[in-house]
Amino acid sequence: MATIPTHIDALPSDAALGAMLDSHIAAAEAVRSALPALEKAAQQVAETLSRGGTLTYAAAGSSGLMALSDASELAGTFGTAPSQTRIAMAGGVPVDADMPGDTEDATDQTEAIAATMGPQDTAIILSASGTTPYALAMAQAVRHRGLPVIAIANVAQAPLLDLADIAIPLPTAPEVIEGSTRLGAGTAQKVALNMISTLAGILMGHVHDGLMVNLRPDNIKLRARAATIVTRITGVSQAQAEAALEATDYDTKPAVLVATGISVADARRLLARHDNRLRPCLERGAASTN
């Protein structure tokens, strides 16, 4: 692991930047030790979303921003319903550049937030130190309701991890600027969250040959990407891909099957039969609706 200088402010600018980069690389590498826990977390997330449950991401400060980033991209990447992800950030999601530090100590709303969670739901709770009052109170409130908690902390023996059903320690090195957890700790958290949600998308069948086959093409760029996905999987022309997408109201998975020569109704029936997964539908003989 790279040694982070304590005198970064005395370094030449290029050396300071190099030290920052070394810190981020080391933080990403720290995630490797948590791979088994990340796999369990991804399975829990996939099960929650597949059964119609909701993910509640809860955190304060920089950890809250990492949670906000991951939660906000799930629907666009994997086509999950936006209502299936909630962000419970201490003090609320900032709409300007003001993010007061005292909100991480505020625990008065945690019980009310947990009370809105249903029996199919899961909480993902983050805290760099693992001692943030808001994060601890959220974990306790969710556990009190008997619901699963996935917890991420950057200290191996953190109290938050003791409250988790799935504990994910990310033991990052001291920050290049002490106390600024948006640096190494934030990097490790973002990497871990991205890996959890991406593997969950794969487990739900929303990735096929590295392609986002369940994306919601709600703009020009994404409609073009959906057409490219159809052509790459089936080998049809761009025009045929666009026709298949139009026939399915730009629903990418059934559009792939329609491009192989079956009707929209048969495509949807086939997907329903195979748990909305493309691969078995595309295997030899699977495209038959007999």
C-alpha positions in Angstrom: 0.0 0.0 0.0 1.3 3.5 -0.9 2.6 5.6 2.0 0.6 8.8 2.1 2.7 11.9 3.1 1.5 13.9 6.1 3.0 17.0 4.6 1.1 17.1 1.4 0.7 20.9 1.6 4.5 21.2 1.5 4.8 19.2 -1.7 5.1 20.6 -5.2 1.7 20.5 -7.0 2.6 17.5 -9.2 3.8 15.5 -6.3 0.7 16.4 -4.3 -1.6 15.2 -7.1 0.5 12.0 -7.4 -0.1 11.4 -3.6 -3.8 12.0 -4.1 -3.9 9.5 -7.0 -2.0 6.9 -5.0 -4.5 7.4 -2.2 -7.5 6.8 -4.5 -5.8 3.7 -6.0 -5.1 2.3 -2.6 -8.7 3.0 -1.5 -10.1 1.1 -4.5 -7.8 -1.8 -3.8 -9.1 -1.9 -0.2 -12.5 -3.0 -1.6 -10.9 -6.3 -2.7 -11.0 -7.8 0.8 -14.8 -7.3 0.9 -15.6 -9.2 -2.3 -17.5 -12.0 -0.4 -19.6 -9.5 1.5 -20.3 -7.5 -1.7 -21.6 -10.7 -3.4 -24.0 -11.3 -0.5 -25.1 -7.6 -0.6 -25.7 -7.9 -4.4 -27.8 -11.0 -3.9 -29.9 -9.2 -1.3 -30.3 -6.2 -3.5 -31.4 -8.3 -6.5 -33.9 -10.3 -4.4 -35.3 -7.0 -2.9 -35.8 -5.4 -6.3 -37.0 -8.6 -8.0 -39.8 -9.1 -5.5 -40.9 -5.5 -5.8 -39.3 -4.2 -2.7 -37.5 -0.9 -2.2 -33.9 0.0 -1.4 -33.4 2.8 1.2 -29.9 4.3 1.0 -29.2 6.1 4.3 -26.1 8.1 5.1 -24.8 11.6 6.1 -22.3 14.0 4.5 -19.9 12.6 1.9 -21.2 9.1 2.4 -24.7 10.4 1.6 -23.4 11.8 -1.7 -21.9 8.4 -2.6 -25.3 6.8 -1.8 -27.2 9.4 -3.8 -25.0 8.8 -6.9 -25.6 5.0 -6.8 -29.3 5.2 -6.0 -30.0 7.8 -8.7 -28.4 5.7 -11.5 -30.2 2.3 -10.9 -33.3 3.1 -12.8 -31.5 4.5 -15.8 -28.9 1.7 -16.0 -31.0 -1.3 -15.2 -34.6 -0.2 -15.9 -35.8 -0.7 -12.3 -38.7 1.5 -11.2 -37.5 4.8 -9.8 -39.9 4.3 -6.9 -37.8 1.2 -5.8 -34.9 3.4 -4.6 -35.1 6.0 -1.8 -32.4 8.3 -0.5 -32.6 9.0 3.2 -29.7 11.6 3.5 -29.3 13.3 6.8 -30.6 16.8 6.5 -32.1 16.0 3.0 -30.4 16.0 -0.4 -28.7 19.3 -0.8 -30.1 21.5 -3.6 -27.2 24.0 -3.4 -23.6 23.8 -2.2 -24.6 23.9 1.5 -24.2 20.6 3.4 -24.2 21.4 7.1 -22.1 19.0 9.2 -24.5 19.0 12.2 -27.1 16.9 10.3 -25.1 13.8 10.9 -26.0 14.1 14.6 -29.7 14.5 14.0 -31.5 11.2 14.7 -35.0 12.4 15.3 -36.4 11.4 11.9 -34.8 7.9 11.7 -37.7 6.0 13.3 -40.2 7.8 10.9 -38.1 6.9 7.9 -37.8 3.3 8.9 -41.6 3.1 9.5 -42.2 3.8 5.9 -40.3 0.7 4.9 -42.3 -2.4 3.9 -41.6 -6.1 4.6 -39.9 -6.6 1.2 -37.5 -3.7 1.7 -33.7 -3.5 2.5 -31.6 -0.6 3.8 -28.1 0.2 2.7 -26.4 2.4 5.3 -23.0 4.0 5.0 -20.6 5.8 7.4 -16.9 6.3 6.9 -16.2 6.1 10.6 -19.0 3.7 11.3 -19.9 5.8 14.3 -22.1 8.5 12.7 -25.2 9.0 15.0 -27.5 9.3 12.0 -26.3 6.0 10.4 -26.4 4.1 13.7 -29.9 5.3 14.5 -31.1 4.3 11.1 -29.6 0.9 11.4 -31.2 0.4 14.8 -34.6 1.6 13.6 -34.5 -0.7 10.5 -33.4 -3.7 12.6 -36.2 -2.9 15.1 -38.6 -3.5 12.2 -37.0 -6.8 11.4 -35.7 -5.7 8.0 -32.3 -6.4 6.5 -29.4 -3.9 6.8 -26.4 -3.8 4.5 -23.8 -1.6 6.2 -20.6 -0.1 4.8 -17.9 1.5 6.9 -14.2 2.3 6.5 -13.2 1.0 9.9 -13.1 -2.7 10.3 -14.5 -2.9 13.8 -17.0 -0.1 13.5 -20.2 -0.2 15.6 -22.3 0.3 12.5 -21.1 -3.1 11.1 -22.2 -4.8 14.3 -25.8 -3.7 13.5 -25.7 -5.2 10.0 -27.0 -8.4 8.5 -24.4 -7.9 5.8 -21.3 -6.0 7.0 -18.9 -4.6 4.5 -15.7 -3.2 6.0 -13.6 -1.2 3.6 -10.4 -0.5 5.6 -8.9 2.5 3.8 -5.7 4.2 4.8 -5.6 7.6 6.5 -6.8 10.4 4.2 -4.3 12.8 2.5 -6.3 15.5 4.3 -7.3 14.2 7.7 -11.0 14.0 8.2 -11.9 14.6 4.6 -13.8 11.4 3.9 -14.8 12.5 0.4 -11.3 11.4 -0.7 -10.1 7.8 0.0 -13.1 6.6 2.0 -15.5 8.1 -0.5 -13.7 6.4 -3.4 -13.9 3.0 -1.7 -17.6 3.5 -0.9 -18.4 4.5 -4.5 -16.5 1.5 -5.9 -18.3 -0.9 -3.5 -21.8 0.5 -4.2 -21.2 0.4 -8.0 -20.1 -3.2 -7.7 -23.1 -4.2 -5.6 -25.7 -2.6 -7.9 -24.0 -3.8 -11.0 -23.8 -7.4 -9.9 -27.4 -7.1 -8.7 -28.4 -6.0 -12.2 -26.6 -9.0 -13.7 -28.3 -11.3 -11.2 -31.7 -9.9 -12.2 -31.0 -10.7 -15.9 -30.7 -7.0 -16.9 -27.2 -7.5 -18.5 -26.6 -9.6 -21.6 -23.1 -9.9 -23.0 -22.1 -6.8 -21.2 -25.1 -4.8 -22.6 -27.7 -2.9 -20.6 -30.7 -4.8 -22.0 -33.2 -3.4 -19.5 -32.3 0.3 -19.9 -35.1 2.8 -20.3 -34.4 4.6 -23.6 -36.0 7.9 -22.7 -33.9 10.2 -24.8 -32.3 10.3 -28.2 -28.9 9.0 -27.1 -30.4 6.0 -25.2 -32.8 5.2 -28.1 -29.8 5.0 -30.3 -28.0 2.8 -27.8 -31.1 0.5 -27.5 -31.0 0.1 -31.3 -27.3 -0.7 -31.2 -28.0 -3.3 -28.5 -30.6 -5.0 -30.7 -28.3 -5.1 -33.7 -25.4 -6.4 -31.7 -27.4 -9.3 -30.2 -29.4 -10.3 -33.2 -27.3 -9.1 -36.2 -30.2 -7.3 -37.8 -29.8 -3.9 -39.5 -30.2 -0.6 -37.7 -33.6 0.0 -39.5 -34.8 -3.5 -38.4 -33.7 -2.8 -34.8 -35.5 0.5 -34.7 -38.7 -1.1 -36.1 -38.5 -3.8 -33.4 -38.1 -1.1 -30.7 -41.0 0.9 -32.1 -43.2 -2.2 -32.1 -42.4 -2.8 -28.4 -42.7 0.8 -27.3 -38.9 0.9 -26.9 -38.8 -2.0 -24.4 -35.4 -3.4 -25.3 -35.6 -7.0 -24.2 -38.8 -7.9 -26.2 -37.4 -5.8 -29.0 -34.4 -8.2 -29.2 -36.8 -11.1 -29.6 -39.0 -9.4 -32.1 -35.9 -8.7 -34.2 -35.4 -12.5 -34.4 -38.8 -12.8 -36.1 -41.4 -13.4 -33.5 -44.4 -11.3 -32.5 -44.5 -8.8 -29.7 -47.0 -10.9 -27.8 -44.9 -14.1 -28.2 -41.8 -12.1 -27.1 -43.4 -11.0 -23.9 -44.8 -14.5 -23.2 -41.4 -16.0 -23.8 -39.7 -13.5 -21.4 -42.3 -14.2 -18.8 -41.7 -17.9 -19.1 -38.0 -17.4 -18.6 -38.1 -14.9 -15.6 -37.5 -11.9 -17.9 -34.0 -13.2 -18.9 -32.9 -12.9 -22.5 -30.3 -15.7 -22.7 -32.6 -18.7 -22.3 -35.0 -17.0 -24.7 -32.3 -16.8 -27.4 -30.9 -20.2 -27.0 -31.5 -22.7 -29.8 -35.1 -23.7 -29.8 -36.1 -21.3 -27.0 -37.6 -18.8 -29.5 -40.3 -21.4 -30.3 -43.5 -20.6 -28.4 -44.8 -24.1 -28.7 
